[in-house]
Amino acid sequence: MASRKGLSLAKTDFPLYCVRSLGDRHFLIAGGGGQAKTGIPNAIEIYELKLIDGRISAVSVGRHDTGTQAVMNCTSFYDGRNHQLAVGQDEMCCLYSLKYSVIPVSKKHTEENSTKNRKKEADTKKKENEEKTDNKKAETKQIKFDVTEIKSIPTDFDKEGGFQKVVRFSPNHKFFATGGVDGHLRVWKYPDCDKIFDIKAHDSDIDDIDISPAGDRIATVSRDHTGCVWKSDNGEEVIGLVNSNLKGYRYRCCRYGLVEGKQDKCNLYTISIPITRSSKPLPCYITTFDHKKYSIRKQAKAGTEVLSSLAVSEDGIYLGVGTLSGSVAVYISFSLQKLYYVKAAHGIFVTGVEFMSNSESCQAITGDKDFTLLSISADNTVKLHQVNPRGSISALWIIIGFVILVYFLFWLLAELGV
């Protein structure tokens, strides 16, 4: 059962800046100490979610050292055979392939201990045949990931030193977009990395980018306090994101999300934070924009803790946010009503949040929950957050209700003299 601060899944030996769900049962984290010679590694690590003694656990199934450069941002997709990954390492965008193989754990175990464990393995096999469960089958095999670097290109050319801050793959995987401290939005063909266009989108850092589900629009938000939407084929500006209700605020993150799980309907969600801090903390805001006219559909306060990260569930129902003070919250996207909140889930600022899949295969491990959200931080930890399905009634309350009903019936019969 998760603690009040979320379930601790993993603790690494490096600060974390990226988290990505990889299919139903795996996730990737990345980060590092950078070029500072402190002995803190820079790495990409992949974990598998498992049920161990009835508890959700994360087991490392692959790791790749990234040398002297920490991974600060990433995006990925599955091409039907392998997961493809793009990451930001200083001014470079590095492309990796995550190739997996299935290792027969029981076979390896047999080779090492064939004589000693022959009877034990036979008993185990008999038990597996009797129970016929996926979890038992998983004990005899394990997926391992090999991380291979494919290509790297410079994507930011700021005079004082380039730094890529964000990268996103398009939904059809034919291009990816990058942004960084020089304020340029650059779009590249994938996998060739030929530049499609390069525009000066903002006067300061591009903090975040997202691409619409249809792949025809790219949203950007910047430290210059503005947000814009662009055509993905030629970089022509479609519209600026106007939020006249918020003076003294800037956009921090942006994400497209499906409406009711339909591919042809979506919203654009943003989080806005105060430009300057004051003695009296100001609230942050979550805003929903219509994806056609980019008019504001809904806006809600999200507390006075400064928001640092944003994610949308794959069905578009939930929004996950992290804060600079280490807290994690989940909102219902339709109403922007807060559903879940954990104060100081992490010791310091949250650097990323990511929803796991809501597929049956994933829920076989994570349970029948409304959502499963991962959060990471520079405190080196990965936390898991869940809530029971809305409207569900626990078994305890059902029993209590039944006892009360029986007591009432006996009392009624006694009053009637039956």
PyMOL commands that set and color helices and strands:
alter all, ss='L'
color gray80, all
select helices_A, chain A and resi 105-113+118-131+134-138+360-366+395-416
alter helices_A, ss='H'
color red, helices_A
select strands_A, chain A and resi 7-11+16-22+26-32+42-52+55-65+73-78+83-89+92-103+142-154+164-169+175-180+184-189+195-200+206-211+217-222+227-231+237-240+249-259+262-274+285-290+296-301+307-312+318-323+328-332+337-342+350-355+371-377+381-387
alter strands_A, ss='S'
color yellow, strands_A
deselect
rebuild
show_as cartoon
